[in-house]
């Protein structure tokens, strides 16, 4: 059964004095009004961590009650930072089953009321325990991925900085045209360069902000102007160190495969997209993972202006997570709200895209461990005959390492990538140097380094010693003296 | 599309030294092996509060990885203490949609490792904030419902005690035959009477225990011996005080209506059931709510032995939440595992029911705010022609009060029901006397009482004064002297 969208709505994103349920009720009210509907058959609630952010449990029933729909079935859905997309997928199947006609999807998060270190700790709980205990945060892991990307695709630190700045500038420019965005101002390259370090090579302007906000969508089995034509969902290993590749996400690629297959569309059919830019480089990787550009070439498209608002394939016309804001549970749904507005030509004169008949949303849960790709299109679009349709998207998916395999040993290894984290979670000292080390056996381990605190002290690709201290791997530069010590010890 | 069950499995319930993900992996392994399957199209994870019980987030991806199915879509579903049933419902629609062929539903909770007061606080977060701030816990609210039930259906305190003891004794007797149960021993009436007070009139043996455990089910679109023939789901107000009736749950009745309609079955068709006996009286109410017995007569059926293991309509052959244990996220799914075992004649010689072709599971989320009814039947059962099928279940559903209406005022009222809570959550002093007071305007409010600490001091139905102190309603017995004071004050 076909699934359509009959209503959308969202609150302004930013710092709000309202309670989470009030914000979510506001978004629900807007979407129901937009759908010209008062009741639905079911409600799917997307919240990532109400337990710790607001101290509530049993939120699905509370929300149904708050929006005046007590009695209606209500289910909470969660897939970390892709929760909004997860709630949409879950509701999609409920409607597709034919058992439900109209379903409300309602996602939100309240985050700004807590101290940043506490918020950081809560957000870090999405990271695998084996990596979290090193003090690794989302920015730290993402920063290491950015460094690795630069090395793999031969971008100098200067060049990487330029590209990251370009993403931030583009998305802030787009956000300046979005009345719902948390930041509605353009930023210059100077603003970018002046912003404080979060985790080298990421500055504040590389990271999506902490945000309050909610979004809502009404799905229906009755044909409307906007059809949900493909949804794909895939997971990857909980630990980043187990991944075969650090410069792309299997979970996005497998999600995209499924979504294209369901929609019977190809990457070349997509006219615009909302991509999960929780970190600037993730936008580049996202556009490569969904097949818009070849691996390692997403940044070229950005440089050439292809992904600009008036480019050939606009990415994050809304401002993205970067500028619209990132209330973790809501972002995956807010992306889809933007796509619906664009498809309906309702994005406002300045932000409205000209070619907007097929759009794609890509959402990341955790550090790429629970991802989604959703494709929407105008139902009145002229479809090329689907008979004989063939998928021309063939991503390279190298399988991740199985968990439960033996832990690597001490010894020597190669420093694959590293970061210096300047805002570690509660209980860790700043700055915190972390790196992924490839051992001789080919395993990757996360390791910390108490000695080197300047990013220029370390080099990707150099040999390091790896030993255990208080249960954690520590990597050390192989100075001549240390190499000698190591040689003597292992003689 | 029809939805069938191809595999089930569960861990032993009780106190476990294993981590939550290890327990859940064990259950998943059993269910997959039982289904003779290595891969599935999707995973639905039911956990109620991993954030606070075990300090993890992003659990759906972690679990997929732990069970060796990293890559497969994995979604966490939560509806408070009915979470296991909620995960099953969500997975049901995914299979019913035709998009998924085989789906793993995996539910669990780890609770025993925390101090009881902390566990109590976490569990209390499912209660509406307006009631939680009085120190109300799940046992306290349930105890007030039990008192109200006794008054409404004219049971003396002695009679109520007898009935509650009977439920506990029956379910412990059943649990003694269940190798997966937390408590595998019968209890006597003396054991029951000797057990400590939790919240008057509830003793320890009236309350389901704190438990670790996990359960798993594989759903499939391929016909098997067991069919999921009906699922119903409904919510009710977050605050118990807003309900029209305290002695039955609208959310169960509406769930049952939907489940019977989908299955085209009637209460009289059901041969056995698993009913959410988190508190002894909830089993009685549950059997009335799903239409097995008229309101106020469930206890008679119990007394007459109808619901015993060898009775006409066995309830909780597994031992129920009471004796099998209650890992909050898992219970709703463990009920269904038991029904599948019974339908397949796999429950073991002692526990196996003779007539087991149609079974029903009823699950409660929070204090009756997010409930489910699931009906399963043998696919090889001879069905009476469904043409002309008519529902003969007509529950009385009085709508709950809308939230957001004006708060009641101070003044006088009637003490509708009360409890004395002996194990309040962190931050409250024991014993804590709580009551629901009906005001002159017909509103119900939760109120506390610092004076009266013996249950025999208070009487349901008596006039009380209601005033506010530090933002909380306090009720006071109208002694002659207090009545005079009140009269003088309000003259």
Interface residues (C-beta under 8 A of the other chain):
Chain A: X1 X42 X48 X49 X51 X52 X55 X56 X57 X58 X60 X61 X62 X64 X65 X66 X68 X70 X71 X72 X73 X74 X75 X76 X77 X78 X79 X80 X86 X89 X90 X93 X94 X96 X97 X98 X99 X100 X122 X125 X126 X127 X128 X129 X233 X234 X235 X236 X237 X238 X239 X250 X251 X254 X262 X365 X366 X369 X370 X399 X400 X402 X403 X404
Chain B: X1 X42 X48 X49 X51 X52 X55 X56 X57 X58 X60 X61 X62 X64 X65 X66 X68 X70 X71 X72 X73 X74 X75 X76 X77 X78 X79 X80 X86 X89 X90 X93 X94 X96 X97 X98 X99 X100 X122 X125 X126 X127 X128 X129 X233 X234 X235 X236 X237 X238 X239 X250 X251 X254 X262 X365 X366 X369 X370 X399 X400 X402 X403 X404
